[in-house]
């Protein structure tokens, strides 16, 4: 699958800023679809009808338009620690799976990515639980007044372990996620009838959307059970939802299948798949635009509106090296005590 390639012409802080802005904007624009997904998974009904549009319209009418973005603030705040932990864990797992020559197979790379995602999810899991609680509550009669109040209330009323309710489903869901990633990767050349190293940007974007759709579909039942367990609380009205009454993950699986059939494990999948293309489209579009601004600021391109290279600038130089070179031509000496050139 395609991933962002690390551009050495950007500093570490610039890469973090670009990725952070892209993630926050994509999360915010697709927040109503995320809300419809969670409500369908938990079983909370807002208004009449079925489907994401009916759920969103029901929330709008009952609680106002601002309610469509319930839980989005904590999702955006979660993005930065989640990404930092995921990147650190991924590097550790890659080193662990490397052979003596420093090579790593694609299957091992996918496993490293899945394990890194699982670790980052576990570390930041309480924020995901708080997001679910904020989404399922009614803004007109809120049980939690905000993010910090939700954390303190859950901790005081239900204990520390309540913040990790349903975390075991994260481990189980990593298995179909990895299998789906490998399934897509192994068939990319057949799909596009060409080698992977010659895929265009549009093809790489389609690959990422396809991989996200397949992996999320395969792991969605685990996510559904996890959301129900997150929402369940004796301190919330109606125990957090309409059909949230179970003793554990196994009992939740059994009750969902008994009440709604096997397909009930995929309630909310339509809204979840609808957000795949706009989510990654906004993310990559924002990232590339912010990247152009940074490249223009660093002196590599002539305009932030295009990728036209600045004449005479070596594109292989890192930002610090380029700055030192410019200083050298101006002053005739390097100002850095430890030059990187």
N, C-alpha and C positions, 0 to 999 in steps of 0.2 A: 504493500500500500504506500501511497505517497505521503510524505511528511514534509514539514518546512525544513529546508536546508539551512544550516547555520551560515549566515553571511558575516564574514570576518570584517567587512567594512563598517559594521555597527558595533558599538560598545555594548557591554553586558547590560548596563542600565537602559540603553536605548531599546535593546531587544525585549527586555522585561516590560518597558513602557508600552511598546507597540502591541505585544501579546496581551497585556492587561487591558488596554483600551479596546482591542478587538473582542476580547472575551466579555467585557462588561456590556458593550453595545449589543453584541449578538444575544446575550442572555436577556437584556432588557427588551429587545424587540420581539423575542419569541416567548416572553414570560406568560402572556395569555394562553398560549398553547400548552405550556408547562402546567399552568393552573388547571386547565381542562383535563390533562392527563392524570394528574394527581387526584382530582376529584372523582374521576371515573374509576381509578384504581381502588381508592378507599371506599367508594360507594356512597359518597355524599351527593345528594341530588339538589340542584339549584334550578328551579323552574321546571317547565314541561319539555318533553321531547328527549331525543337521544342524540349523541354525537357531540363533538367539541364545540360546534357553533351554538347548540342549544345550551350547553353547560356555561359557556362564556356569556351568552345573552341573559341566562338566568342570574348569574352573579352580578352582571351590570344592573339589571332591574332591581335586584333585591338589596344590593349593597353600594351601588354606585360604580362609575367607571374606574375609580382609583383601586377598587378591589381586584381588578384584573391583574394587578402587579403585586398582590400579596406574596410575601416571601422572597421577592426579587432582591431586596436589599441584602439579606443574609446570603443569598446565592452569589451575589457579586463580591461580598466581603470574603466568602469562602474561596473564591477563585484564586487569590494570590497565595495563601498558604498551601492550598491543594496543589497548585502548579509547582511550587518550590519543593515540596516533599516528593512529588511524583518524579521530577527531574533528578533529584538526588538519589532516590531509590532506583530509578532506571539505570543510572550510571553504575551503581553498585552491582546490580543484577547482570548488566552487560559484562562487566569485568569477571563476575563469577562464572558466566556461561562461556567465556572465551576459551579457545584451545591454546596450546603452547605457542602457536604462531600468531596469536592475536586475532584469529578469525572467529566469526560467530555465524551460525546458520540462521536462515530466516525464521524457522520454527522457534529457535532459541530467542531470537530478537522479539518475536511476538509474545513469547512467554514472559520475557523480561518486561515488556510493556504492560502486559496484563497484571503481573505481580506488582509492578510499580503503581499501577492504578489502584490495585486492591489495598496496598499499604497506605497510599495517600487518602483513600476513602475511609479507611479505619481511623486514621489519625484525625481527620476532620469530620468524622461521622456525627458528632453532636450538632454541628451546624446544619447538616442535612436533616436531622430530626426536627430541629427548630423550624426549618423552612416548611416542612410538612405540617407542623402544628399551626403555623401562621396561615397557611393556605386553607386548611379545613375549617378554621374558626370563622365565625360571622363577625365582620367588622362593626356591625351595628351593636352587637352584644359581645365584645371581645373578652376572651379569657386571658389574653396576654396583651399588654400595652405596647410592646416593642421587643426588640431582639434581646436586650439585656434582661428585661423583666421576664421574658419567656425562659431564658437560661436559669435564672434564679428560682423561678416558680417551679419548674420541672425538677430542679435539684432538691429544693426544700420539700416539695410534696411527694415526690416519687423516688428520690434517691439518685445517687450518681449513676448506677447501672441503667436507670431508665433512659439516660442520654445515649446509650448504646443498644437500645432495644431494636432487634432485627439485624444486628451487624453480622450475624452468621450467614445471612442470605447474601452478603457481599462476597464472601468466600465461595459459596456455591455458584453464584452467578458468574464468577470469573471463568469457570470451566467452559460453558457454552459461548462466552464472549471470545475466548481464545480460539475455540474451534471455528467460530464464524469468521474471525479474522484470517485464519489460515485457509479456510475454504475460499474466501474471496481472492486472497493473494495467489493461490495456486491456479486460479482460472482466469486471471487478468489477461494473459497472453492469448487465450482462446477467445475471450470476449472481444478484444480489440484487434486480434489477428496481427500481432506485431510484438517486438521485444519491449520489455518494461523500460529500458533506458532511453527509448525514443518516444515515450508518451508526452503529449502536449500538456500545457497547463489545464486546459479544459478536460482532458482525459483524466489527469490526476485528481482534479476536483470531483469528477464523476466517480472515480474509484473510492475516494474518501466517503462520499455520500452513500454509495452502494455498501461499503463495508459497515458504515454506521447503521444503515437500515437492517442489514442482515444480523449483525451482532446484537443490536437492541431487540430485534424480534425474537431471537433465540433465548436471550436472558431476561425477557420481559416478565415471565411468570414469577421469577425470583424477586424482581423489582416490585411487582404488584403485592406480593406477600410482605415484603419489607415495608412498603408504604402503609399497609394496614396495621402492621405492628407498631410503626412509628406513631400513627394517629391514635391508637388505642390508649385511653387513660380514664380511670374512674372519676377523675376530677374535671373532665370535660363534658359538656352537654351531650347526651345520647352516646356517651363513652367514646366520643371522637368521630362517630360516623353512624350510618344507618345499620350496617351489617358487620360491625366490628365487635364480635364477642367470641373470643377463642383463648385457649390456654397457651399456645405456642405456635411455632412455624408449621409443624406437621398438622396440627389441628386446623390451622388457617387454610392450608392447602386443601384439606379434606372438606371443610365447610364451603369453600368457594366452588369446588367441583360439584358438591351435593346441591348447592343452591342455584348455581348459574351454569353448570356444565363445565367441561374442560375449557371451552372458549372463554369462560369467565376470567381465566388467568390472564387473558390478553385484553381485558377492558381498558380502554384508553390508548390502545396501540395506534389507532388512526391519528389522533392528535399528536402523538409522539413522532410518528413518521412524517406528518405534515411539516414539522418544524426542522427536519433534517436539512433540507436544501436551503431555506432562508438562514438557518443558524450558521452553517458553514460558509454560505455565500457572503453574509455580512461579516463573519469573522475574517475570512481571507481577504475580502475587499478592504476592510478597515486596516488590517495588518499591512497590506501592500501599500496603501496610501500613506500610513504613518511611516512606513519604511522609506518611501520616496522622500518624505520631508526630512528624515534623519540623514539620508544619503546626500541630499542637497545641502544640509547644514554642515556635513562633514567635508563637502567639496568634491564629491565623486560624480555628481550629475549636474547639468546646467539648469534644470528646472524641476520643481517638485511635482509638476504635472506630467512628466515623462521620464523615461529611463535613458535619455540621451546623455552619453558620457561626456564628462568635461575633457576637452582636448589636452593631451600631455600628462594626464594623471594616471599613474600606475594603479590599476584596480586591484592588484594583489596586496597592496600595502594596507596594513591595519590603520585605524584612525590615529592612534598615537604616533605611529611611524610616519604617516603623512604629515601630521603637524610638525614633527621634528624636522622633516625634510624641507618644509616651507620655511621654518625658522632658520635652517642652515643656509638656504639660498638668500635670505634677507640679511642675516648677521654674519654669516661665514663661520659660525660655530654652533655646536649643539648645546642647548641649555640644560638638557637632562643629564644628571650625574651618571645614570645607567642607561645609555641609549639603547633603544630596541632595534635600531637598524643594523 
